[in-house]
Amino acid sequence: MAKLIVIYEKPKDVEGFEKHYFGVHMPLAKKFPKLTGASALRVVSAQNTDREPYLVVEAEFESADDLRAALASAEGQAVTEDVANLIPYLHRPPVILITE
């Protein structure tokens, strides 16, 4: 299994972020080819960090090859391009992790 994990810090505009993220960005991400699961979890507590994590998102794939292919697909490009629309709501870009 491979995962794309994205960690967002608390937005400077929570309402705007939530509206765009769950109304536009997440629906785009759910169109990734070969996506086997997706979740968005709000952080209620964090330890050992000076940052304020707000949302942790996971997109799951059967393999790293499937994840790479999804990111390279037209659907993946649409998600990547839409990140620019989230940036105005954030203090800084999200942390993006790829695991396998």
C-alpha positions in Angstrom: 0.0 0.0 0.0 1.1 3.6 -0.7 -0.3 6.8 0.7 -0.3 10.5 -0.2 -0.5 12.3 3.2 -1.1 16.0 3.3 -0.9 18.0 6.6 -2.5 21.4 6.7 -1.8 23.9 9.5 -4.7 25.9 10.9 -5.8 28.2 8.0 -5.9 32.0 8.4 -9.4 31.8 6.9 -11.0 28.7 8.3 -14.4 29.2 6.7 -13.0 29.9 3.2 -10.6 27.0 3.5 -13.3 24.5 4.6 -15.6 25.7 1.8 -13.1 25.3 -0.9 -11.4 22.2 0.4 -14.5 20.1 1.0 -16.5 21.7 -1.8 -13.9 21.6 -4.6 -10.6 20.1 -3.7 -11.6 16.9 -2.0 -14.1 16.0 -4.8 -11.3 16.5 -7.4 -9.0 14.2 -5.3 -11.6 11.5 -5.1 -11.4 11.2 -8.9 -7.8 9.9 -8.7 -7.5 6.7 -10.8 -7.0 3.6 -8.7 -7.7 5.4 -5.4 -8.6 2.8 -2.8 -9.5 5.1 0.1 -9.5 8.7 1.1 -10.0 10.4 4.5 -9.7 13.9 6.0 -9.2 14.1 9.7 -9.3 17.2 11.8 -6.5 17.4 14.4 -7.7 17.8 17.9 -4.4 17.6 19.7 -0.7 17.7 18.7 2.4 17.1 20.7 6.1 17.9 20.2 5.6 20.6 17.6 5.4 24.4 17.5 3.1 24.2 14.5 -0.7 24.1 14.7 -1.8 21.1 12.5 -5.4 21.4 11.5 -6.2 18.7 8.9 -4.5 15.5 7.9 -5.6 14.0 4.6 -4.8 10.5 3.3 -5.2 9.1 -0.2 -4.6 5.4 -0.4 -3.4 3.3 -3.4 -2.5 -0.4 -3.8 1.1 0.5 -4.8 3.5 3.3 -5.2 3.2 2.8 -9.0 -0.5 3.4 -8.8 0.1 6.5 -6.7 2.6 7.9 -9.2 0.3 7.2 -12.1 -2.6 8.9 -10.3 -0.5 12.1 -9.7 0.6 12.1 -13.3 -3.0 11.6 -14.6 -5.3 14.4 -15.8 -7.2 14.1 -12.5 -3.9 14.4 -10.6 -2.9 17.5 -12.5 -6.3 19.0 -11.7 -5.7 18.4 -8.0 -2.2 19.8 -8.2 -3.4 22.9 -10.0 -6.2 23.5 -7.5 -3.7 23.7 -4.6 -3.0 27.3 -5.8 -6.6 28.1 -4.9 -6.1 26.9 -1.3 -2.9 28.9 -0.7 -4.7 32.2 -0.1 -6.5 30.6 2.9 -3.2 29.3 4.5 -0.3 30.8 6.3 2.1 28.4 4.5 1.8 25.5 2.1 0.9 22.1 3.4 3.3 19.4 4.2 3.0 16.6 1.6 4.3 13.0 2.4 4.4 10.0 0.1 4.6 6.6 1.9 4.7 3.0 0.9 
